Amino acid sequence: MRKAPNSPEISPCQVEFRKKRRKQRPFIFVFFILICVIAWLVGAYLVSGSAQQENLAPANNLVGYPVASASQGRITDTYSTQENGTYPASYQTTFRALTFSQLAGMSNDHLLLVNKDYGMPDYMAGNLVEIAGYVTALNNDILLNEDALAMLEAMFDSATASGFTQFRVTQGFRTHEYQQDLYNQMAGTGLAARPGHSEHQVGLAVDISYHGVSIGNSIQGTWLANYSYRYGFILRYPEHKTDITGVPFEPWHFRYVGQPHAYFMTHRDIVLEEYIAYLESNRMISVAFEGVVFTIFYLLSEDEVLEIPDSHSFWVSRDNTGGIIVTTWRF
């Protein structure tokens, strides 16, 4: 066989190798096409998912958690750490979409504001139990909200461990009729709120005394003022806040508001009126208390919907001024 001019000599091994390559070319081409198709499908899926996610997070997103319409129910999303450091890391979870009215229906009213300007809503206080047998009381007929009583018992136990063994409750829940009689008896003195405007009618307020001691000028009263927040209570009417509360200093009157609200109010030296105004202004705050990070939301509009992660517990309270306070934490 004549060789082409200047062509190099081709060995039998090279000839066999070239034959094999020609046979493999169709398979390589098919494999390349398959890779291209897979890449196209993956890209289309990612683009589609991104578009759907944008639809689930409208521009009016409430600070903290995504907002969605009530009809969407729940969505899957990745919650990223916010600038305020609410949570330490991103995580994958599902969310419950709750409307303003749904949240209002879940209210335990622990943060209900009742004062000279805001009267009791048109319903009776709920979850009332007799306190006799749990804490020392002036009489066996005193009632209190069940949640407040549980923490009051813990507070009295702690006081006993600190050497203060004779705290007792003199007043708890008051009926409208009782408040009316008290108001009539003290007419003109300013010492009793008019019916419908007393915190005692909420079932979350207690008057506390100590045997043989004027609690306003005692180490016992100081202990309560300093440590009651640990159990969700606040000194409701401090001496230096009378211009805000409209009530004279009452060192015996404590109000249950729950955590982390009691902690925040006590350490910021603000009363309930100021706290609600603060929440309304900020709409969302983050509070760390005893190793738990709480995120608190304030909702004002019937149109608002809040997405709460399924990995979080929460409780809700109306504030009696038109807003709803939602307290969430991860469990």
C-alpha positions in Angstrom: 0.0 0.0 0.0 1.3 3.4 -1.0 1.7 5.9 1.9 0.6 9.5 1.5 3.5 11.8 1.0 5.1 12.9 4.3 2.5 10.9 6.4 3.9 9.3 9.4 4.0 5.6 9.8 0.8 4.3 11.7 1.2 1.2 13.8 -1.4 -1.6 14.0 -2.2 -0.5 17.6 -3.0 3.0 16.5 -5.3 1.7 13.8 -7.2 -0.4 16.3 -7.5 2.5 18.7 -8.9 4.8 16.1 -11.5 2.2 15.1 -12.7 2.0 18.8 -12.9 5.8 19.0 -15.1 5.9 15.9 -17.4 3.4 17.5 -17.7 5.3 20.8 -18.5 8.7 19.3 -22.3 8.1 19.1 -22.4 7.1 22.8 -20.5 10.2 23.9 -22.8 12.4 21.9 -25.9 10.9 23.5 -24.4 11.3 26.9 -23.7 15.0 26.3 -27.2 15.6 25.1 -28.5 13.8 28.3 -26.4 16.1 30.5 -27.7 19.2 28.7 -31.4 18.1 29.2 -30.9 17.4 32.9 -29.2 20.8 33.4 -32.1 22.5 31.6 -34.7 20.8 33.8 -32.9 21.7 37.0 -32.6 25.3 36.0 -36.3 25.5 35.1 -37.2 24.0 38.5 -35.1 26.5 40.4 -36.5 29.5 38.5 -40.0 28.3 39.0 -39.4 27.8 42.8 -37.9 31.3 43.0 -40.9 32.9 41.3 -43.3 31.1 43.7 -41.4 32.2 46.7 -41.5 35.8 45.6 -45.3 35.5 45.3 -45.5 34.2 48.9 -43.5 37.1 50.3 -45.4 40.3 49.4 -43.9 43.8 49.7 -45.8 44.6 52.9 -43.9 41.9 54.8 -44.3 42.4 58.6 -41.0 42.6 60.3 -39.7 39.3 61.5 -41.8 36.6 59.8 -43.1 36.4 56.3 -46.7 37.5 55.7 -49.1 35.6 53.5 -52.8 35.6 52.8 -55.0 33.6 55.1 -56.0 31.3 52.2 -52.4 30.1 51.9 -52.6 28.5 55.3 -49.0 27.5 55.7 -45.8 27.6 53.5 -42.3 26.2 53.7 -39.6 28.8 53.8 -36.1 29.4 55.2 -36.2 31.9 58.0 -32.9 33.9 58.0 -31.4 35.7 60.9 -32.7 39.3 61.1 -30.4 42.2 61.7 -31.6 42.4 65.3 -30.4 38.8 65.9 -33.7 37.4 66.9 -32.5 33.8 66.3 -29.0 32.5 66.0 -29.2 30.7 62.6 -31.3 30.0 59.6 -33.5 26.9 59.6 -36.1 25.1 57.5 -39.6 25.1 59.0 -43.2 25.5 58.1 -45.3 28.5 59.1 -48.9 29.0 60.4 -50.7 32.0 58.8 -53.0 33.6 61.4 -55.2 36.5 60.7 -55.8 39.4 63.1 -59.3 38.1 64.0 -58.0 34.5 64.5 -55.3 35.8 66.9 -57.8 37.9 68.7 -59.8 34.8 69.4 -56.8 33.2 71.0 -56.3 36.0 73.5 -55.6 35.2 77.2 -55.8 39.0 78.0 -52.8 38.9 80.2 -51.7 42.3 78.8 -55.2 43.9 78.8 -54.9 47.5 79.8 -57.7 48.7 82.2 -57.4 52.2 83.6 -59.3 55.5 83.8 -59.3 55.7 80.0 -59.9 52.1 79.0 -62.7 50.2 80.6 -63.3 46.5 80.8 -64.5 44.8 77.6 -68.0 43.4 77.7 -67.2 40.0 79.1 -66.3 38.5 82.4 -62.7 37.6 83.4 -61.9 34.0 82.6 -60.1 31.1 84.1 -60.8 32.2 87.7 -60.0 29.8 90.5 -60.1 30.0 94.3 -56.6 30.8 95.7 -57.3 29.1 99.2 -55.0 26.1 99.6 -52.4 27.5 97.2 -51.3 30.8 98.9 -52.2 32.4 102.2 -55.2 34.7 101.8 -57.3 37.0 103.9 -60.4 34.8 103.2 -61.3 31.7 101.3 -63.5 33.5 98.7 -60.7 35.3 96.8 -60.5 34.3 93.1 -57.6 34.9 90.7 -56.7 34.0 87.1 -55.3 30.4 87.0 -52.1 31.4 85.3 -51.5 34.3 87.7 -52.2 32.0 90.7 -49.6 29.4 89.6 -46.9 32.1 89.4 -48.1 33.8 92.6 -47.6 30.5 94.4 -44.1 30.2 93.0 -43.3 33.7 94.1 -44.5 33.2 97.6 -42.5 29.9 97.8 -39.4 31.9 96.8 -40.2 34.6 99.4 -40.4 31.9 102.1 -37.0 30.5 101.0 -35.7 34.0 101.4 -37.0 34.3 104.9 -40.3 36.2 104.2 -42.9 33.8 105.4 -46.0 35.9 106.1 -47.1 37.3 102.7 -50.8 37.0 102.1 -53.3 38.1 99.5 -56.0 40.6 100.6 -57.7 41.3 97.3 -58.0 39.5 94.0 -60.8 39.4 91.4 -63.7 41.8 92.0 -67.1 41.6 90.5 -68.7 44.7 88.9 -71.1 44.9 91.9 -68.3 44.7 94.4 -66.4 47.5 92.6 -69.6 49.6 92.5 -70.1 49.3 96.2 -66.4 50.1 96.9 -66.6 53.1 94.6 -69.7 54.4 96.3 -68.0 54.0 99.7 -64.9 56.0 98.6 -66.6 58.6 96.5 -64.6 61.7 96.2 -61.4 60.2 97.7 -59.9 58.9 94.4 -58.9 55.7 96.1 -61.3 53.4 94.1 -61.7 53.2 90.4 -65.1 53.5 89.0 -66.8 50.2 88.0 -65.4 48.7 84.8 -62.1 50.6 85.2 -60.5 48.6 88.0 -57.7 46.1 87.2 -59.1 43.8 89.8 -62.0 43.1 87.5 -59.6 41.5 85.0 -58.7 38.8 87.5 -55.0 39.4 87.1 -54.3 41.8 89.9 -53.6 41.1 93.6 -53.2 43.2 96.7 -50.5 41.7 98.9 -49.8 42.5 102.6 -47.3 41.2 105.2 -48.4 40.5 108.7 -47.7 43.3 111.1 -45.8 45.4 108.5 -46.7 48.5 106.4 -45.6 47.0 103.1 -44.7 50.3 101.5 -41.9 51.0 104.0 -40.5 47.5 104.6 -37.8 45.1 103.3 -40.7 42.8 102.4 -42.3 45.4 100.1 -38.8 46.0 98.6 -38.4 42.3 98.0 -41.7 42.2 96.1 -40.9 45.3 94.1 -37.4 43.9 93.1 -38.2 40.3 92.4 -41.9 40.0 91.4 -40.9 40.3 87.7 -39.3 36.9 87.8 -42.7 35.4 88.3 -44.5 37.6 85.6 -45.8 40.3 88.0 -45.1 44.0 88.0 -45.6 46.7 90.6 -48.5 48.3 88.8 -48.6 51.8 90.3 -45.1 53.0 91.2 -44.7 56.3 93.1 -42.8 58.0 90.3 -45.4 57.1 87.6 -48.6 58.5 89.0 -48.8 61.1 86.3 -49.0 58.3 83.7 -51.1 55.7 85.6 -53.4 58.3 87.2 -53.3 56.2 90.4 -51.6 57.1 93.7 -48.7 54.9 94.8 -49.9 51.5 95.8 -47.0 49.3 97.0 -49.3 46.4 97.6 -50.9 46.2 94.1 -49.2 43.7 91.7 -50.4 42.8 88.3 -49.7 39.6 86.3 -48.5 40.3 82.8 -46.4 37.2 82.1 -43.0 36.8 80.6 -41.0 38.4 79.1 -43.1 41.4 79.5 -42.7 41.7 83.3 -38.9 41.5 82.8 -38.9 44.2 80.1 -41.1 46.6 82.0 -39.3 46.3 85.2 -35.8 46.7 83.8 -36.8 49.5 81.5 -38.7 51.2 84.4 -41.9 51.6 82.4 -45.5 50.9 83.3 -48.1 49.1 81.2 -49.4 52.2 79.5 -45.8 53.1 78.4 -45.1 49.5 77.3 -48.1 49.3 75.0 -47.2 52.6 73.5 -43.6 51.3 73.0 -44.9 48.2 71.3 -47.2 50.2 69.0 -44.3 52.4 68.0 -41.8 49.6 67.3 -44.2 46.8 66.1 -41.6 44.1 66.9 -39.1 43.7 69.7 -36.7 40.9 70.8 -36.3 40.1 74.5 -33.9 37.5 75.9 -34.9 36.2 79.3 -33.4 33.2 81.2 -31.8 31.8 78.1 -34.9 32.1 75.9 -35.2 34.6 73.1 -38.8 36.0 72.8 -40.0 37.8 69.7 -43.0 40.1 70.4 -45.2 41.4 67.6 -47.8 44.2 67.8 -50.6 44.1 65.3 -53.0 47.0 64.8 -55.0 46.3 61.6 -57.7 43.8 60.7 -55.8 43.3 57.4 -52.6 42.0 59.0 -51.7 38.4 58.9 -48.8 36.9 61.0 -46.8 33.9 60.0 -45.6 32.0 63.0 -43.1 29.1 62.6 -44.4 25.7 63.7 -41.2 25.3 65.7 -42.3 28.1 68.0 -44.7 28.4 70.9 -46.8 31.6 71.2 -49.4 33.3 73.3 -51.7 36.2 72.4 -53.2 39.1 74.3 -55.4 41.9 73.3 -54.3 45.2 74.8 -57.8 46.8 75.0 -56.6 49.8 72.9 -57.3 48.1 69.6 -54.0 46.2 69.2 -52.9 42.6 69.6 -49.7 41.5 71.2 -48.2 38.1 70.1 -45.4 36.6 72.1 -43.4 33.9 70.3 -40.5 31.7 71.3 -38.7 28.6 70.0 -39.2 25.4 72.0 
